[in-house]
Amino acid sequence: MALPRVHSGVSVPHEYLSRSDAELEKAIRAHKETLGSELVILGHHYQVDAVVGLSDFTGDSFKLCRDAANATARTIVFCGVRFMAESARIVARPEQVVIHPEETAGCPMAEMAELADVREAWKILSAMNPGRTIVPVTYMNSDADIKAFCGEHGGAVCTSSNAPRVFEWAWNKGDLVFFFPDEHLGRNTADKLGLSDREVLIWDPRYAEAHGRDERYSETRLVVWKGFCHVHTRFKVEQVEAARRDHPDAHIIVHPECPIDVVRAADSAGSTEAIVRRAQEAKAGETIIVGTEINLVARLARQNPDKTILPLVPSMCLNMAKITVSHVLWVLDNLGAIGVVQVAPETAVHARMALETMLEIG
């Protein structure tokens, strides 16, 4: 399965973009050998193969956050989107340097929850719920100031791996969980925990004033932000039905960022790490159809040749694909001068509280 190469064309000099992957890889490995234990490269599962092959640790956002927190290297190069590199900066020690190879590799979902809008929603919900404790929970896919808001207000961060545990932790602390920015992970987590559709309300910041007049927001157990992942909302129930017709014996697994009707139509749903484990643990000859980012699905197919692993439909995260081996070599050639991640101290303090809660919950 051939995947396109994506270059941002924003920052990396042409001399890097014009070199072959083999040349770039050789130069990067020379840096790794010279720096030894002083350098660690973290690569998200959605990165292209060439970057994953050069990474010391790979994983989803939860695992890589833990890897960053446990890293002993002086320099951490984080190959993922911006919120992941920010989180690594927050949990890393002060003397460590965190580098993000491409500053334009952001996350559209994270940008759907802006701090001013979240504060306005919090003000309205608090006024509507006197005597009730509201606990904010943000998905890892959020900016540092949103994580800091949660830490400041006694909340936590979660990932798709541990969202059910974090939601249960939050309900043990309070009456109402306010979750952002992904509507679909919120609704699917609630569904997994047995909440009815009536117990979950959507918060659309465009209609905050109208929500403030809706008495249901004074009674519900969960309010979820109206945000979404472009990669996972591409998957539809019709695609699941077509996959069943074409591969009646296949197991269909999708990511919980997919719409709730897609998750309910599939055989199972799981985080990126759970999808990797399902592929690895499948029996020889089994067919698995996966609804998540195409770089990971294609890699799992190559790594498990005794099984048939297919995408529900190809869906690529173009922001993840902005980081290439060209970017990695560029930052290593200019170590400490390019791509250094900074987070304001006050923001980092509160965001770290929310991230450490996530890591403690596990």
KAHU-V914344 format. One record per run of one state. SS is the DSSP state (h for helix, s for strand, l for the rest). FROM is the first residue (numbers start at 1). LEN is the number of residues. If there is no record, write none. Layout:
ss:SS from:FROM len:LEN
ss:SS from:FROM len:LEN
This chain:
ss:l from:1 len:13
ss:h from:14 len:4
ss:l from:18 len:3
ss:h from:21 len:18
ss:s from:39 len:6
ss:l from:45 len:4
ss:h from:49 len:6
ss:l from:55 len:2
ss:s from:57 len:3
ss:l from:60 len:1
ss:h from:61 len:10
ss:l from:71 len:4
ss:s from:75 len:5
ss:l from:80 len:2
ss:h from:82 len:10
ss:l from:92 len:5
ss:s from:97 len:4
ss:l from:101 len:9
ss:h from:110 len:3
ss:l from:113 len:2
ss:h from:115 len:14
ss:l from:129 len:5
ss:s from:134 len:6
ss:l from:140 len:4
ss:h from:144 len:9
ss:l from:153 len:3
ss:s from:156 len:3
ss:l from:159 len:4
ss:h from:163 len:11
ss:l from:174 len:2
ss:s from:176 len:5
ss:l from:181 len:2
ss:h from:183 len:10
ss:l from:193 len:4
ss:h from:197 len:3
ss:s from:200 len:4
ss:l from:204 len:1
ss:h from:205 len:7
ss:l from:212 len:3
ss:h from:215 len:4
ss:l from:219 len:3
ss:s from:222 len:4
ss:l from:226 len:6
ss:h from:232 len:3
ss:l from:235 len:2
ss:h from:237 len:10
ss:l from:247 len:4
ss:s from:251 len:4
ss:l from:255 len:5
ss:h from:260 len:6
ss:l from:266 len:2
ss:s from:268 len:2
ss:l from:270 len:2
ss:h from:272 len:10
ss:l from:282 len:5
ss:s from:287 len:5
ss:l from:292 len:2
ss:h from:294 len:10
ss:l from:304 len:4
ss:s from:308 len:4
ss:l from:312 len:8
ss:h from:320 len:3
ss:l from:323 len:2
ss:h from:325 len:9
ss:l from:334 len:6
ss:s from:340 len:1
ss:l from:341 len:4
ss:h from:345 len:17
ss:l from:362 len:1
